[in-house]
Amino acid sequence: MSKGLPKRSEDYSLWYNELVKRADLAENSAVRGCMVIKPYGYSIWEKMQAELDRMFKETGHTNAYFPLFIPKSYLSKEASHVEGFAKECAVVTHYRLKNDENGRGVVVDPEAKLEEELIVRPTSETVIWSTYKNWIQSYRDLPLLVNQWANVVRWEMRTRLFLRTAEFLWQEGHTAHATKEEAEAETLQMMQVYAQFAEEFMALPVVRGRKTENERFAGAEDTLCIEAMMQDGKALQAGTSHFLGQNFAKAFDVKFATKEGGLDFVWGTSWGVSTRLMGALIMAHSDDNGLVLPPKLAPMQVVIVPIYRGDDEFKAVSAKANELVSALRKAGVSVKFDDRDTHKPGWKFAEYELKGVPLRIALGPRDLENGTVEIARRDTLTKESFGLDSMPIEEKVKALLDEIQTSIYQKANDFKESHTTEVNSWEEFQELLESKGGFLSAHWDGTSETEDKIKELTKATIRCIPLDQKEESGKCVLTGKPSKGRVLFAKAY
């Protein structure tokens, strides 16, 4: 199955693209820039979605759904917001087709032009805040904690499966608060929720930080983020949480009666993660043999492959395999017994290795005689013989799954730490960016002009100002001007 998969060291981009396709995660669609997420890929996204949804509800949020189409005039109400998204918007101008009079199929009916064009949502702040105007009158209506799971469209010209597509799936939280302090606390809380999810479920270590003004979400006063490191040394933004201030409340005239009897504009936040997390999961952990999935997000945590010759051996092996399946499922482990007779065991081994199934159990007649099974780990590609009488199979499997989850995280964290380097000169900055990559911790003079110049010269951007940044006087790596602390630079996806 994985024969011919390109090596990461030779062509990381080709390796990624081929792995996404061969592991049956996604493929390009007939619509340029859009993707089809295949069942196996979507099942991983569903597990992500389920865990995130649970975490959102535990912090008091509820789900709703808002329209796909946004009146063009809405985007004009918040100046910086429309400027940030104007070049990526898909626009609906007509509402009807008709048969071509010359028999060349259907054409747009020129008589069906919309009075006002509709924007296919690139994000939902505008349509949601226009709705909140009807929902919020008093401090008693606050806080309003809403999330939606949806698709969005941003018209990308250069696309890559999961990482950058014209249409993608995501969640977007939109909350409204009575005070600035509440909204700021919400912004921080949701960034921490994302960080917890990335580290505990994706086994993905992240840096918690704040975006610079240049990199801030259009229409926000502050943007918090989590940044992850991929195996090629490039950074990937894995989640963002935005403090919107009163910008959208003022744009859509969303006021509330305060406890003191006055009238004030509402304070807002928005926050989101997308199917880009699938790209992060693949690039952070996988190897030249295929996917390596953390057990907490693997659609199948265990697969059992029978080894047999003839119907009698198959029946005996299947009976034992079904016992194991029952015991594992009762213990909350997702397991598949692959009893297909259309493929040989070796082919199945390669398939599940490519698809990143954390544990593979092989069971044959000799194992039945000895009371053993062979357990193979996907993360280390090691095998061991396990005596079924030594402890219940479910205890052994759960212990191994926990060990794999921890091991995958530790490996990724070791890589991140070893590829985070302090630099103190422009020459060192340029040299290490090309030779080593990763996060470069360097002083910056705090100006947008310097940030833009560094990006122009090296393609590196400030990924974030770490929340745990230490006050440290120094000199900007490019200009030599005074700096109060280090920020993280990297090339990024």
Buried (B, 14 or more C-beta within 10 A) or exposed (E): BBEEBBEBEEEBEEBBBBBBBBBBBBEBBEEEBBBEBBEBBBBBBEBBBEBBBEBBEEBEBEEEEBEBEBBBEBBEBBEEBBEBBEEBBBEBEEEEEEEEEEEEEEEEEEEEEBEEBBBBBBBBBBBBBBBBBEEBEEBEBBBBBBBBBBEBBBBBEEBBBBBBBBBBBBBBBBBBBBBEEBBBBBBBBBBBBBBEBBBBBBBBBBBBBBBBEEBBBBBBBBBBBBBBBBBBBBBBBBBBBBBBBBBBBBBBEBBBBBEEEEEBBBBBBBBBBBBBBBBBBBBBBBBEBBBBBBBBBBBBBBBBBBBBEEEEBBEBBBEBBEEBBEBBEEBEBBBBBBBEEEEEBEEBBBBBBBBBBBBBBBBBBEBBEEEBBBBBBBBEEEEEEBEBEEEEBBEBBBEBBEBBBEBBBEBBBEBBEEBBBEBBEBEBBBEBBEEEBBBBBBBBBBBEEBBEEBBEEBEBBBBBBBBEBEEEEBBBBBBEEEBBBBBBBBBBB
